[in-house]
Amino acid sequence: MIHVLFTGAHQGRGQALYSSLSFGAGGAAGSVVSGYLWTGINPEAMFLLAAVISLCALAVVYRGIKGVI
């Protein structure tokens, strides 16, 4: 997607934008939300929630690569 949207000399800037938004802002937002959830609900429920979300992500990935493999 970056290769298509950012051409030539702008590809490096596109990669930097992608990295800063996904890893920087996404990681910060995830840390804040998980901190509030950790104190709002007990740690066992937080772990269960993380496991359920991980299983949902696994299902999405499996469905996405099903036609590729």
CNS distance restraints for C-alpha pairs under 8 A (distance, minus, plus):
assign (resid   1 and name CA) (resid   5 and name CA) 6.09 0.50 0.50
assign (resid   2 and name CA) (resid   6 and name CA) 5.52 0.50 0.50
assign (resid   2 and name CA) (resid  11 and name CA) 6.68 0.50 0.50
assign (resid   2 and name CA) (resid  14 and name CA) 6.01 0.50 0.50
assign (resid   2 and name CA) (resid  15 and name CA) 6.65 0.50 0.50
assign (resid   3 and name CA) (resid   7 and name CA) 6.27 0.50 0.50
assign (resid   3 and name CA) (resid  11 and name CA) 6.44 0.50 0.50
assign (resid   5 and name CA) (resid  14 and name CA) 7.93 0.50 0.50
assign (resid   6 and name CA) (resid  10 and name CA) 5.30 0.50 0.50
assign (resid   6 and name CA) (resid  11 and name CA) 4.89 0.50 0.50
assign (resid   6 and name CA) (resid  13 and name CA) 7.92 0.50 0.50
assign (resid   6 and name CA) (resid  14 and name CA) 5.87 0.50 0.50
assign (resid   7 and name CA) (resid  11 and name CA) 5.63 0.50 0.50
assign (resid   9 and name CA) (resid  13 and name CA) 7.98 0.50 0.50
assign (resid  10 and name CA) (resid  14 and name CA) 6.21 0.50 0.50
assign (resid  11 and name CA) (resid  15 and name CA) 6.17 0.50 0.50
assign (resid  12 and name CA) (resid  16 and name CA) 6.21 0.50 0.50
assign (resid  13 and name CA) (resid  17 and name CA) 6.12 0.50 0.50
assign (resid  14 and name CA) (resid  18 and name CA) 6.14 0.50 0.50
assign (resid  15 and name CA) (resid  19 and name CA) 6.07 0.50 0.50
assign (resid  16 and name CA) (resid  20 and name CA) 6.03 0.50 0.50
assign (resid  17 and name CA) (resid  21 and name CA) 6.12 0.50 0.50
assign (resid  18 and name CA) (resid  22 and name CA) 5.96 0.50 0.50
assign (resid  19 and name CA) (resid  23 and name CA) 5.54 0.50 0.50
assign (resid  19 and name CA) (resid  24 and name CA) 7.02 0.50 0.50
assign (resid  20 and name CA) (resid  24 and name CA) 4.77 0.50 0.50
assign (resid  20 and name CA) (resid  25 and name CA) 6.57 0.50 0.50
assign (resid  21 and name CA) (resid  25 and name CA) 5.00 0.50 0.50
assign (resid  21 and name CA) (resid  26 and name CA) 6.34 0.50 0.50
assign (resid  22 and name CA) (resid  26 and name CA) 5.00 0.50 0.50
assign (resid  22 and name CA) (resid  27 and name CA) 7.26 0.50 0.50
assign (resid  23 and name CA) (resid  27 and name CA) 5.33 0.50 0.50
assign (resid  24 and name CA) (resid  28 and name CA) 6.13 0.50 0.50
assign (resid  25 and name CA) (resid  29 and name CA) 6.03 0.50 0.50
assign (resid  26 and name CA) (resid  30 and name CA) 6.00 0.50 0.50
assign (resid  27 and name CA) (resid  31 and name CA) 6.08 0.50 0.50
assign (resid  28 and name CA) (resid  32 and name CA) 6.28 0.50 0.50
assign (resid  29 and name CA) (resid  33 and name CA) 6.16 0.50 0.50
assign (resid  30 and name CA) (resid  34 and name CA) 5.94 0.50 0.50
assign (resid  31 and name CA) (resid  35 and name CA) 6.00 0.50 0.50
assign (resid  32 and name CA) (resid  36 and name CA) 6.36 0.50 0.50
assign (resid  33 and name CA) (resid  37 and name CA) 6.16 0.50 0.50
assign (resid  34 and name CA) (resid  38 and name CA) 5.88 0.50 0.50
assign (resid  35 and name CA) (resid  39 and name CA) 6.47 0.50 0.50
assign (resid  36 and name CA) (resid  40 and name CA) 5.90 0.50 0.50
assign (resid  37 and name CA) (resid  41 and name CA) 5.74 0.50 0.50
assign (resid  37 and name CA) (resid  46 and name CA) 6.97 0.50 0.50
assign (resid  38 and name CA) (resid  42 and name CA) 6.23 0.50 0.50
assign (resid  38 and name CA) (resid  43 and name CA) 5.79 0.50 0.50
assign (resid  38 and name CA) (resid  46 and name CA) 6.25 0.50 0.50
assign (resid  39 and name CA) (resid  43 and name CA) 7.93 0.50 0.50
assign (resid  41 and name CA) (resid  45 and name CA) 6.55 0.50 0.50
assign (resid  41 and name CA) (resid  46 and name CA) 6.78 0.50 0.50
assign (resid  42 and name CA) (resid  46 and name CA) 6.43 0.50 0.50
assign (resid  43 and name CA) (resid  47 and name CA) 6.16 0.50 0.50
assign (resid  44 and name CA) (resid  48 and name CA) 6.28 0.50 0.50
assign (resid  45 and name CA) (resid  49 and name CA) 6.08 0.50 0.50
assign (resid  46 and name CA) (resid  50 and name CA) 6.21 0.50 0.50
assign (resid  47 and name CA) (resid  51 and name CA) 6.21 0.50 0.50
assign (resid  48 and name CA) (resid  52 and name CA) 6.22 0.50 0.50
assign (resid  49 and name CA) (resid  53 and name CA) 6.20 0.50 0.50
assign (resid  50 and name CA) (resid  54 and name CA) 6.10 0.50 0.50
assign (resid  51 and name CA) (resid  55 and name CA) 6.24 0.50 0.50
assign (resid  52 and name CA) (resid  56 and name CA) 6.27 0.50 0.50
assign (resid  53 and name CA) (resid  57 and name CA) 6.21 0.50 0.50
assign (resid  54 and name CA) (resid  58 and name CA) 6.15 0.50 0.50
assign (resid  55 and name CA) (resid  59 and name CA) 6.24 0.50 0.50
assign (resid  56 and name CA) (resid  60 and name CA) 6.32 0.50 0.50
assign (resid  57 and name CA) (resid  61 and name CA) 6.18 0.50 0.50
assign (resid  58 and name CA) (resid  62 and name CA) 6.00 0.50 0.50
assign (resid  59 and name CA) (resid  63 and name CA) 6.04 0.50 0.50
assign (resid  60 and name CA) (resid  64 and name CA) 6.06 0.50 0.50
assign (resid  61 and name CA) (resid  65 and name CA) 6.17 0.50 0.50
assign (resid  62 and name CA) (resid  66 and name CA) 5.77 0.50 0.50
assign (resid  63 and name CA) (resid  67 and name CA) 7.92 0.50 0.50
assign (resid  64 and name CA) (resid  68 and name CA) 7.95 0.50 0.50
assign (resid  65 and name CA) (resid  69 and name CA) 6.29 0.50 0.50
